[in-house]
Amino acid sequence: MSPLAFSLALAAAFLHAFWNLLLARARDPESATAVALVAAVVVFAPVTALTFDAEWAVWPFIVVTSMLQLVYFALLATAYRKAELSFVYPVARGVAPVLVLVVSVAVLGHGTSVAQVVGVLLVGAGVLLVRGLKRPPDPHALWFALGIAAVIASYTLLDKRGITHASPVTYLELSMIPAAAGYAIAVVVAKGSRAVRAELGLSSVVAGLLSFAAYALVLAALERASAASVAAVRETSVVIATAFAAVVLHEQVSRWRVLGSATVVCGIGLLALR
């Protein structure tokens, strides 16, 4: 993995953790997410128009990844109703890079190194340790979290190929328009427009802009490195989010989370090797 790709993926992890922190602090996270997605699509529309770069071959990828993004948000919202953020987020983000590696090697026939395999597995193990081993009250929450991981792995592998037919900003804007519209409409129908308007504010808008920028960085990294490596480095956002929770929200950080953080650091160190 090149230093540039590594830096892009790690920057994306920081931005991803931060915009999740902003949404987690919202009074109504679902409505805040709807505002964030629509704001991101609207703000980046002029940028996309001025820098539009896409081939006709990109459209099948856009259609499928848009559907996956919509499923992702639907599963995420359901999972958060069944379990806490500290359970769902690390499981989903930690299992995803392991799935990417398995599919890349077993199904797509991509080559990999011993260091990369060990690195991906260490990152996956580390983020699970950060989460802890306590089961949530609702046993179905685990299946929703694993479903989210499968969706993340799916659009990561898909976007690895789709990004070859468009620039990162163009690709992301085109894929997010249907997903953002579908999610926002669903939230309005379920909660009413008043609930969404109540979350109109700087925090939600900034969260949306950062979410767009974070995935644009991921797409740029996918142009320069394997999907497994990018996915693994990106999932260090779990550790970063834990640090934000300790510093900003003053949460207790257990020894298991410290051990998990150290494991993740070792994993991404191996991924940085050529």
C-alpha positions as CSV (number, residue, x, y, z in Angstrom):
1,M,0.0,0.0,0.0
2,S,1.5,3.3,-1.1
3,P,2.0,6.1,1.5
4,L,-0.5,8.3,-0.4
5,A,-3.2,5.7,-0.4
6,F,-2.5,5.0,3.3
7,S,-2.8,8.7,4.1
8,L,-6.0,9.1,2.1
9,A,-7.7,6.1,3.8
10,L,-6.5,7.2,7.3
11,A,-7.8,10.8,6.8
12,A,-11.1,9.3,5.7
13,A,-11.2,7.3,9.0
14,F,-10.8,10.5,11.0
15,L,-13.5,12.3,9.1
16,H,-15.8,9.3,9.3
17,A,-15.4,9.1,13.1
18,F,-16.0,12.8,13.5
19,W,-19.2,13.1,11.5
20,N,-20.6,10.0,13.3
21,L,-19.8,11.8,16.6
22,L,-21.8,14.8,15.4
23,L,-24.8,12.7,14.4
24,A,-24.6,10.6,17.6
25,R,-24.9,13.8,19.7
26,A,-28.1,14.8,17.8
27,R,-31.4,14.7,19.6
28,D,-32.9,12.7,16.6
29,P,-30.0,10.9,14.8
30,E,-32.3,9.6,12.0
31,S,-33.6,13.1,11.1
32,A,-30.1,14.6,11.5
33,T,-28.8,11.9,9.1
34,A,-31.5,12.8,6.5
35,V,-30.5,16.5,6.8
36,A,-26.8,15.6,6.5
37,L,-27.2,13.5,3.4
38,V,-29.3,16.0,1.6
39,A,-27.0,18.9,2.5
40,A,-24.0,17.0,1.2
41,V,-25.6,16.2,-2.1
42,V,-26.8,19.8,-2.6
43,V,-23.5,21.5,-1.6
44,F,-21.3,19.2,-3.7
45,A,-23.6,19.4,-6.8
46,P,-22.0,22.6,-8.2
47,V,-18.5,21.1,-7.6
48,T,-19.6,17.9,-9.5
49,A,-21.0,20.0,-12.3
50,L,-17.8,22.0,-12.8
51,T,-15.5,18.9,-12.6
52,F,-17.8,16.3,-14.1
53,D,-15.8,13.3,-15.3
54,A,-17.6,10.1,-16.0
55,E,-17.8,7.4,-18.7
56,W,-21.0,5.7,-19.8
57,A,-19.6,2.5,-18.3
58,V,-20.0,3.9,-14.8
59,W,-23.8,3.8,-14.8
60,P,-24.3,0.1,-13.9
61,F,-22.0,0.7,-10.9
62,I,-23.9,3.9,-9.9
63,V,-27.2,2.0,-9.9
64,V,-26.0,-0.9,-7.8
65,T,-23.9,1.2,-5.3
66,S,-26.9,3.6,-4.8
67,M,-29.1,0.7,-3.8
68,L,-26.4,-0.7,-1.5
69,Q,-26.0,2.8,0.2
70,L,-29.8,2.9,0.7
71,V,-29.8,-0.6,2.3
72,Y,-26.9,0.5,4.4
73,F,-28.7,3.4,5.9
74,A,-31.9,1.3,6.4
75,L,-30.0,-1.5,8.2
76,L,-28.0,1.0,10.3
77,A,-31.1,2.8,11.5
78,T,-32.8,-0.5,12.4
79,A,-29.7,-1.8,14.2
80,Y,-29.4,1.4,16.3
81,R,-33.0,0.9,17.5
82,K,-32.0,-2.6,18.7
83,A,-28.6,-2.0,20.2
84,E,-26.2,0.8,21.2
85,L,-23.8,2.5,18.9
86,S,-20.9,1.0,20.8
87,F,-22.0,-2.4,19.7
88,V,-23.3,-1.9,16.2
89,Y,-20.6,0.4,14.8
90,P,-17.5,-1.6,15.7
91,V,-18.9,-5.0,14.6
92,A,-20.0,-3.6,11.3
93,R,-16.9,-1.6,10.5
94,G,-14.5,-4.3,11.9
95,V,-15.9,-7.3,10.1
96,A,-16.2,-5.5,6.7
97,P,-12.5,-5.4,5.8
98,V,-12.2,-9.1,6.7
99,L,-15.0,-9.9,4.3
100,V,-13.4,-7.7,1.6
101,L,-10.2,-9.7,1.9
102,V,-11.9,-13.0,1.8
103,V,-13.9,-12.1,-1.3
104,S,-10.9,-10.5,-3.0
105,V,-8.8,-13.6,-2.7
106,A,-11.4,-16.5,-2.8
107,V,-13.8,-15.1,-5.4
108,L,-12.0,-12.5,-7.4
109,G,-8.6,-14.2,-7.5
110,H,-6.6,-11.2,-6.3
111,G,-3.2,-11.8,-4.9
112,T,-2.2,-10.8,-1.4
113,S,0.8,-10.9,0.8
114,V,1.2,-12.5,4.2
115,A,1.7,-9.1,5.8
116,Q,-1.5,-7.8,4.3
117,V,-3.5,-10.9,5.5
118,V,-2.1,-10.5,9.0
119,G,-2.7,-6.7,8.9
120,V,-6.3,-7.1,7.9
121,L,-7.0,-9.7,10.5
122,L,-5.3,-7.7,13.2
123,V,-7.4,-4.7,12.3
124,G,-10.6,-6.8,12.4
125,A,-9.6,-8.3,15.8
126,G,-8.6,-4.9,17.2
127,V,-11.9,-3.2,16.4
128,L,-13.8,-6.1,17.9
129,L,-11.8,-5.8,21.1
130,V,-12.5,-2.1,21.1
131,R,-16.2,-3.0,21.0
132,G,-15.9,-5.6,23.8
133,L,-17.5,-9.0,24.0
134,K,-20.7,-8.2,25.8
135,R,-23.9,-9.2,23.9
136,P,-26.6,-6.6,23.3
137,P,-30.0,-7.0,24.9
138,D,-31.6,-7.9,21.5
139,P,-29.8,-11.0,19.9
140,H,-31.0,-9.9,16.5
141,A,-28.8,-6.8,16.7
142,L,-25.7,-8.9,15.9
143,W,-27.3,-10.1,12.6
144,F,-28.1,-6.5,11.6
145,A,-24.5,-5.5,12.4
146,L,-23.2,-8.3,10.3
147,G,-25.6,-7.4,7.5
148,I,-24.2,-3.9,7.6
149,A,-20.7,-5.3,7.4
150,A,-21.7,-7.3,4.3
151,V,-23.1,-4.2,2.6
152,I,-20.0,-2.2,3.4
153,A,-17.8,-5.0,1.9
154,S,-20.1,-5.2,-1.1
155,Y,-19.9,-1.5,-2.0
156,T,-16.2,-1.3,-1.3
157,L,-15.5,-4.1,-3.8
158,L,-18.0,-2.6,-6.3
159,D,-16.6,0.9,-6.0
160,K,-13.1,-0.4,-6.5
161,R,-14.1,-1.2,-10.1
162,G,-16.6,1.6,-10.6
163,I,-14.2,4.4,-9.7
164,T,-12.1,3.5,-12.8
165,H,-14.9,5.0,-14.9
166,A,-15.4,8.4,-13.1
167,S,-13.6,10.8,-10.8
168,P,-14.2,10.3,-7.0
169,V,-16.4,13.4,-6.6
170,T,-18.5,12.7,-9.7
171,Y,-18.9,9.0,-8.7
172,L,-19.9,9.8,-5.2
173,E,-22.4,12.5,-6.1
174,L,-24.1,10.4,-8.7
175,S,-24.4,7.4,-6.3
176,M,-25.5,9.5,-3.3
177,I,-28.3,11.4,-5.0
178,P,-30.8,8.4,-5.1
179,A,-29.7,7.1,-1.7
180,A,-30.0,10.5,0.0
181,A,-33.4,11.2,-1.6
182,G,-34.7,7.8,-0.7
183,Y,-33.6,8.0,2.9
184,A,-34.9,11.5,3.4
185,I,-38.3,10.6,2.0
186,A,-38.5,7.5,4.2
187,V,-37.6,9.6,7.3
188,V,-40.2,12.3,6.4
189,V,-42.9,9.6,5.9
190,A,-42.0,7.9,9.2
191,K,-41.5,10.9,11.4
192,G,-43.0,13.9,9.6
193,S,-41.3,17.0,8.1
194,R,-41.4,18.8,11.5
195,A,-38.9,16.3,12.9
196,V,-36.5,16.8,10.0
197,R,-36.8,20.6,10.2
198,A,-35.9,20.4,13.9
199,E,-32.5,19.0,13.0
200,L,-31.7,21.7,10.4
201,G,-28.5,23.2,11.8
202,L,-24.8,23.7,11.5
203,S,-23.9,20.4,13.2
204,S,-26.0,18.2,10.8
205,V,-24.8,20.1,7.7
206,V,-21.2,19.8,8.7
207,A,-21.7,16.1,9.4
208,G,-23.1,15.7,5.9
209,L,-20.2,17.6,4.3
210,L,-17.6,15.5,6.2
211,S,-19.4,12.3,5.3
212,F,-19.1,13.2,1.6
213,A,-15.5,14.2,1.9
214,A,-14.6,11.1,3.9
215,Y,-15.9,8.7,1.2
216,A,-14.4,10.8,-1.6
217,L,-11.0,10.2,0.1
218,V,-11.9,6.5,0.3
219,L,-12.6,6.4,-3.5
220,A,-9.3,8.3,-4.2
221,A,-7.5,5.7,-2.1
222,L,-9.2,2.8,-4.0
223,E,-7.7,4.2,-7.2
224,R,-4.2,3.6,-5.7
225,A,-4.5,0.5,-3.5
226,S,-6.3,-2.8,-3.1
227,A,-9.8,-2.8,-1.7
228,A,-8.8,-5.0,1.3
229,S,-6.0,-2.6,2.4
230,V,-8.2,0.5,2.0
231,A,-11.1,-1.1,3.9
232,A,-8.9,-2.1,6.7
233,V,-7.2,1.3,7.2
234,R,-10.6,3.0,6.9
235,E,-12.1,0.9,9.7
236,T,-9.6,2.4,12.2
237,S,-12.3,5.0,12.5
238,V,-13.7,2.7,15.3
239,V,-10.6,3.4,17.4
240,I,-10.6,7.1,16.5
241,A,-14.3,7.3,17.5
242,T,-13.4,5.6,20.8
243,A,-10.8,8.3,21.4
244,F,-13.4,11.0,20.6
245,A,-15.8,9.4,23.0
246,A,-13.3,9.4,25.8
247,V,-12.1,13.0,25.3
248,V,-15.3,14.7,24.1
249,L,-18.0,12.6,25.9
250,H,-15.8,11.6,28.9
251,E,-16.6,7.9,28.5
252,Q,-14.7,5.2,30.4
253,V,-12.1,3.5,28.2
254,S,-11.5,-0.1,29.4
255,R,-8.3,-2.1,29.2
256,W,-9.9,-4.2,26.4
257,R,-10.3,-1.0,24.3
258,V,-6.7,0.0,25.0
259,L,-5.6,-3.5,23.8
260,G,-7.8,-3.3,20.8
261,S,-6.3,0.1,19.8
262,A,-2.8,-1.3,20.1
263,T,-3.8,-4.3,17.9
264,V,-5.2,-2.0,15.3
265,V,-2.1,0.1,15.2
266,C,0.0,-3.1,14.6
267,G,-2.4,-4.1,11.9
268,I,-2.3,-0.8,9.9
269,G,1.5,-0.8,10.4
270,L,1.7,-4.1,8.4
271,L,-0.7,-2.7,5.8
272,A,1.6,0.3,5.2
273,L,4.4,-2.1,4.1
274,R,4.8,-2.6,0.4
